[in-house]
């Protein structure tokens, strides 16, 4: 019989994508910097060429990051686009949910205006804080919702769905004329996006901070129910 002792198993080493280090430590800070560099490079390239016209090679080259390192931060290009759209999606969904809840109890024109002003304020904040995200949304939102463009289309569909739900709630309170909710809701979304594009393109549309109030007045006066 052999007197050799069985070898002890070595502790399992995690895959290369595992990221050791304490949150806020040096390694964590370096990871955040590289991830942000990839996001910044991607955003600039997406706005210049469109999402589908940019490769991961292009992004890593402009970010000064090795291509192999890309996958430590993002599963693929779709995940990167999703990361770029996340703040806008979170803010808009919250504003639309708040508006919907307010309209459930709205009983008059002023209450309806207050509910819609909340959405307008969220749009203004989005443009001021993340103008490039807004530009990317407007640029890509009408394209096919496949591949890396899918997160943009998801935001488009979310906005449309909530807009229709909000309009249905206003109809339930007989605040709007008997126009099909999808027609009036999507018309408002289209007008809002066109004005947003005008602001970002620096077209002469007056004071940008007054646009949402003016649009709310025009739209709601046009479709609200008459006494």
C-alpha positions in Angstrom: 0.0 0.0 0.0 1.2 3.5 -0.7 2.0 5.7 2.2 1.4 8.8 0.2 -1.2 11.1 1.6 -3.9 12.5 -0.7 -3.2 16.0 -1.9 -5.3 18.7 -0.3 -7.6 20.5 -2.7 -6.7 24.1 -3.3 -9.3 26.7 -2.5 -11.4 27.5 -5.5 -10.4 30.6 -7.3 -13.2 32.7 -8.7 -13.5 33.6 -12.3 -11.6 36.6 -13.8 -14.7 38.7 -13.7 -14.9 38.7 -9.9 -13.9 42.0 -8.4 -12.1 41.9 -5.1 -11.7 44.9 -2.9 -13.8 46.9 -0.4 -16.4 49.3 -1.7 -14.8 52.8 -1.7 -11.3 51.3 -1.7 -8.7 51.9 -4.3 -9.7 49.0 -6.5 -13.3 50.0 -6.3 -12.5 53.6 -7.3 -10.4 52.4 -10.2 -13.2 50.2 -11.4 -15.7 53.0 -11.3 -13.3 55.3 -13.2 -12.9 52.6 -16.0 -16.6 52.0 -16.1 -17.3 55.7 -16.4 -14.6 56.0 -19.1 -16.4 53.3 -21.1 -19.7 55.0 -20.7 -18.4 58.4 -21.7 -16.6 57.0 -24.8 -19.7 55.0 -25.8 -22.1 58.0 -25.4 -19.9 60.3 -27.6 -19.6 57.6 -30.2 -23.4 56.7 -30.1 -24.4 60.3 -30.6 -21.9 60.6 -33.5 -22.6 57.3 -35.3 -25.7 55.7 -33.8 -25.8 52.8 -31.4 -25.6 50.1 -34.2 -22.7 51.9 -35.9 -20.4 51.5 -32.9 -18.5 48.4 -31.9 -17.0 47.4 -28.5 -13.6 47.7 -30.2 -14.4 51.4 -30.9 -15.6 52.0 -27.4 -12.6 50.4 -25.7 -10.2 52.2 -28.0 -11.6 55.6 -27.3 -11.8 54.9 -23.6 -8.2 53.7 -23.4 -9.3 50.4 -21.9 -8.3 46.9 -23.1 -11.1 45.1 -24.9 -10.8 42.2 -22.5 -11.5 44.5 -19.6 -14.8 45.7 -21.1 -16.5 42.5 -19.9 -15.5 43.1 -16.3 -17.9 46.0 -16.3 -20.6 45.2 -18.9 -22.0 41.9 -20.2 -22.3 43.3 -23.7 -23.1 46.5 -25.6 -26.8 46.1 -24.7 -25.9 46.2 -21.0 -23.8 49.3 -21.5 -26.7 51.1 -23.2 -29.0 50.0 -20.4 -26.6 51.5 -17.9 -26.7 54.8 -19.8 -30.5 54.9 -20.0 -31.1 53.8 -16.4 -31.2 57.3 -14.7 -33.7 58.6 -17.2 -35.8 55.5 -17.1 -35.9 55.6 -13.3 -36.8 59.3 -13.1 -39.5 59.2 -15.8 -41.2 56.1 -14.4 -41.3 57.6 -10.9 -42.8 60.9 -12.3 -45.4 59.1 -14.4 -46.4 56.9 -11.5 -46.8 60.0 -9.3 -48.9 61.7 -11.9 -51.1 58.7 -12.3 -51.8 58.5 -8.5 -52.5 62.2 -8.5 -55.0 61.9 -11.3 -56.9 59.2 -9.5 -58.1 61.8 -7.0 -58.2 64.8 -9.4 -61.6 66.3 -9.4 -61.1 69.6 -11.3 -58.9 71.3 -13.8 -56.4 72.7 -11.4 -55.8 69.3 -9.8 -55.2 67.9 -13.3 -52.7 70.6 -14.1 -50.8 69.9 -10.9 -50.5 66.2 -11.8 -49.2 66.9 -15.3 -46.8 69.6 -14.1 -45.0 66.9 -12.1 -44.2 65.1 -15.3 -43.0 68.3 -16.9 -40.7 69.1 -14.0 -39.2 65.6 -14.3 -38.5 66.2 -18.0 -36.8 69.5 -17.3 -34.7 67.9 -14.6 -33.7 65.1 -17.0 -32.6 67.6 -19.7 -30.6 69.7 -17.3 -28.9 66.7 -15.5 -28.5 64.2 -18.4 -28.7 66.1 -21.7 -26.8 63.5 -23.6 -29.1 60.8 -22.4 -32.0 62.8 -23.7 -30.3 63.3 -27.0 -29.6 59.6 -27.3 -33.2 58.7 -26.5 -34.5 61.1 -29.2 -32.0 59.8 -31.7 -32.7 56.1 -31.2 -36.2 55.8 -29.9 -37.8 55.4 -33.3 -35.4 52.6 -34.5 -36.1 48.8 -34.2 -36.0 47.6 -30.6 -33.5 44.9 -31.3 -29.8 44.4 -30.3 -28.2 47.1 -28.2 -31.0 49.6 -29.0 -33.5 47.5 -27.0 -33.1 49.5 -23.7 -34.0 52.7 -25.6 -37.1 51.2 -27.0 -38.0 49.9 -23.6 -38.0 53.4 -22.3 -40.1 54.5 -25.3 -42.7 51.8 -24.6 -42.7 52.6 -20.9 -43.5 56.3 -21.5 -46.2 55.5 -24.0 -47.8 52.9 -21.7 -47.9 55.2 -18.7 -49.1 58.1 -20.8 -52.1 56.1 -22.0 -52.8 54.8 -18.5 -52.7 58.4 -17.1 -55.1 59.6 -19.9 -57.5 56.7 -19.1 -57.6 57.8 -15.5 -58.4 61.4 -16.5 -61.2 60.0 -18.8 -62.6 58.1 -15.8 -63.0 61.4 -14.0 -64.6 62.9 -17.1 -61.8 65.5 -17.2 -61.1 65.0 -20.9 -63.2 64.9 -24.0 -64.2 61.5 -25.3 -61.2 61.1 -27.5 -59.5 57.7 -27.6 -56.9 57.7 -24.8 -54.1 56.4 -27.0 -54.7 59.1 -29.6 -54.5 62.0 -27.1 -51.8 60.5 -25.0 -49.4 59.7 -27.9 -50.1 63.1 -29.4 -48.9 64.7 -26.2 -45.8 62.4 -26.1 -45.0 63.3 -29.7 -45.3 67.1 -29.1 -43.2 66.8 -25.9 -40.4 65.0 -27.7 -40.4 67.5 -30.6 -40.1 70.4 -28.1 -37.4 68.5 -26.2 -35.4 68.1 -29.4 -35.8 71.8 -30.2 -34.4 72.8 -26.7 -31.5 70.4 -27.1 -30.8 71.7 -30.6 -30.9 75.3 -29.3 -33.8 76.3 -31.6 -35.5 79.5 -30.8 -38.4 78.3 -28.7 -38.3 81.0 -26.0 -37.4 80.3 -22.4 -37.0 76.5 -22.1 -38.1 76.5 -18.5 -41.5 77.8 -19.6 -42.1 75.3 -22.3 -43.6 72.5 -20.2 -46.1 74.9 -18.6 -47.1 76.3 -22.0 -47.4 72.8 -23.5 -49.5 71.6 -20.6 -51.8 74.6 -21.0 -52.2 74.1 -24.7 -52.8 70.4 -24.6 -55.1 70.3 -21.5 -57.2 73.2 -22.7 -57.6 71.5 -26.0 -58.7 68.1 -24.8 -60.3 68.8 -21.4 -64.0 68.3 -21.1 -66.2 71.3 -21.4 -68.5 72.2 -18.5 
